[in-house]
């Protein structure tokens, strides 16, 4: 890539904004910058693999080498959780804002509708996909979906699904599967997939399709979206969030202590 390449400015921006926190690479990007990067990738038909990191994923990456590699090799890595944003800032890593995966997805769908790009939706339950399609028809009547496929398939079906995605002519691919399954899928097939912008969106289809309620804005701003989720499904989620948040607090304490030591030493 050289200075005359149409993607040079994007490459230089991503290189200059790459940071590291708790051993994970992160890009210091705003929502507007992230969407501009996605727009350029789809316009130029340039492959771009996007991921987000939240507290749970950061903790999991410490003990899951595959997941750590899947995230680290992505082209764009946004901060999804307030806990990561505040923790990074506390440790001296300057990040402009939280860029949540569900918000990227919603804005990306709007961008596709305006620019004529065609997304492919992969993952979630079939009735959730159907609900997403119905809402999209109301929110963005001009949006054309390249295709849809629920997330209930066997490993031996993956090659056929990749073929179907490529045959659809999709400009972007949104994968609504849990961590680390979506990261594994995108890493495994990133060189075969032809959609320019590929992104894991986790449970975002559930939110957009109305299966799961999202926390009010004030709760999100307070960094308590996780508590809102626990209140919705306490039996299933309380232990997961307790273990994750406890582990993150310990990691954050050590990182804050070490970062203070480095700053005092002038490193």
N, C-alpha and C positions, 0 to 999 in steps of 0.2 A: 504494500500500500504506500502511495506517495501523496504529496501535497495536492496533486491534480486529480486524485481519485475522489469521486463524489462523496464517498463515505469517510474521507480523511478527517473532517471536522468532528464527526461523531466519535471516531476512534480516539482522537486527541482529547475530547471532552471526557470520555469514559476513563481514559488512562489518568487524567488529572484529578478526577473525583473519586478514585478508588481508595478506600480506607480499610483499616482492619480493627476488629473489636472481638475480644475473646477468641482469637484465632480464626475468625471468620471474615472474609472480605465483604465489604459493603460499599455501595456507591452513594456519595453525598449528592443526591439529586432531589429536585422538587417534583411534584406531580406534573407540572407543565413540561418540564424538561424530559421526564420519562415518556410522556405521550408524544412529544416531538421526536424522540428517538424511535419509538414504535412506528410513527407515521413515516419517517424517513426510510426505515427498514422495509416497510411494505411497498413504498413507492419505488425504491430502487431494487426491490426483490433481493434484498441482502439478508441472509440468515441471521437471526438474533434470538438467543435463548434467554428468557427472563425468569428470575425467581425472586421470592421475597423471604426475609428471615424474621421470625418472631422469637419470643422467649423459648417456647417449646422446641423449636427447630435448633436454636443455638445450643440448648442443653443436649439434645439428641446427637448433634454433630460431634460432641466431645467423645462419645463412645461408639459412634457409627462411622467408620472410615469411608464406606461407600457413599453415605449421605453427605459427608463433608466434601468429598471429591465432586459429587453431583452439583453441589451448590457452588463450590470454588471455581469450577470450570464454566459456569454460566457467564453470559456476556454482560448482563445487567442484573444487579442485586440490590433490591430496595429494602428499606426498613419497614416492616409491617406493623410491629407492635410498639406501643408507647413505652413499655418497659425497656425495650432495646434502645429506643431513642434517648430516654432519660439516662439509662445506664451508660451509654456511650458518651454522652455529653459530660456526665459526672467524671468519667475517666479521661477527659480531654480530647475526645474524638468529636470534631465539629460536624454535625449533621443538620441540614436545614429544616426538615420536617418529616413527619410520618407519612409514608406513601403506602396505604393499606391495599392489599391485593384485591379486595372486593371493590374498592373505589377505582382502582386502575381498570378492573374489568368493566365496570359500568361506564366509565369515561371512554374506554377503548371501543365498546359497542356503539356508543354515540359517534365516535370518530369514524368507525366503519360505515355507519349510516350516511354520514355527511360526505365521505370521500369515495364511497362506492366499493369499499373493501368487503370481502366475504369471509366471515368467521366460521370455523367448524367447532362445534361443541362436543366435547368428549367427557363422559363421566356422569356421576350421580345416578339416581333411580330414574326409570323411564317416565314416571308420572311427574317428577320434578322437571325433567327436560321439557315435557309437554307444557308445564306451567310457565317455564322460562320462555318458550316459544310464543305462548299466548300473550305474555306481558310485552315481549319485544314487538309483537304486531301492533300493540297499542302505543308503546313508547316511540317506536321507530318504524312506521309503516313502510318506509322505503328500503329498509335493511333486507338484504337477501342472504340467508344462511347457506353456506356451502354444504352443510350436512350436520347430522347429529348422531351420536351413538352413546348409549348408556354405559356406565362403568362396570357392569357385571359381565365379565368375560374371563376366559381362561388364558394362561400364558401362551398356549398353542394357537390362540386366536389373534394374537397381537400382529403378526405379519400381515394377515388379511385386513385387519383394521388400518394399519399403516398404508396399505395399498389403496384402500377406500378413501382415506384422507387425501392422499396425493392425487387420486383420480378426480376428486371433487373440485380441484382448482382453488382451494382455500388460500386466502392471503394470510390468515392467522389461525392459530389453534389454541383453544382454551381447554385445559385439562383439569376437571373437577374430581380429583381423587385424593385420598389422604396421603400425608407424609409417612414413609418415604416412597410410597408406590408411584406417585406422580413424578417425583424427581428421578427415580430409576427409569421409568418409561421414557421420559424426555431425553435423558442422558443416553440411553441405549439406542434410541432411534433418531437422534438429532441430525446425524449425517444422511439419513434416508428421507426424513420428512421434508416435503417441499414448501409448506407454508412458511412465509418469511419470518413472522413473529410467533414464537411459541412460548406459552406461559402456563404454569400451574396455578390454579385458582382455588384449590382446596374445597371448602364448603360454600363458595360464593354462589353457586347455582341454587343451593338450598335457601340462601338469603334472598336472592333476586326472585326466585320462584315462589316465595312466601311460605316455605316449609318451616323455616327458622326465622324468628324475629331478631332484628339487629338492635343493639343497645341504642338508646337515645343519644343525641349528640353530646349532651353534658356528661353522660357516663363515659362516652368514648374519650372526651377531652380530659377527664379525670384519670384515665388509664385503668378503668374498672370494667372494661368490656368483658374480660374473662369472668368476673364475678357475676355479671348478667347472664352469661352462658351457663354457669354453674347453677344459678337459680332456676334456669329452664329445665335442666336435666341433672339434678343433684346426685342421684344415685350413680349415674354413669360417669360424671365428670369431676366430682369433688376430689377424689383420690389422685386423678391425673394432674389436676392443677396444683394440688398441695405438693406433690412430689416434684413437679416441674419448678414451681415458684421457689420452693425451699432450695433446690439445687442451684437455681439461678442466683438467689441471694448470696449463697456461699461463693459462687464464682465471681460475682460482682464485687463482693467484699475484698477478695484476694486481688482482683484486677485493680480496684481503686487504691488499695494499699501499695501495690507495686508501681502503679502509675505515679503516685505521689512521690515515691522513692526515686523514680527516674527523673521526675521534674526537679526535685531538690538536687540531684546529682548533675543536672544540666544535660541529661541525655535526651 
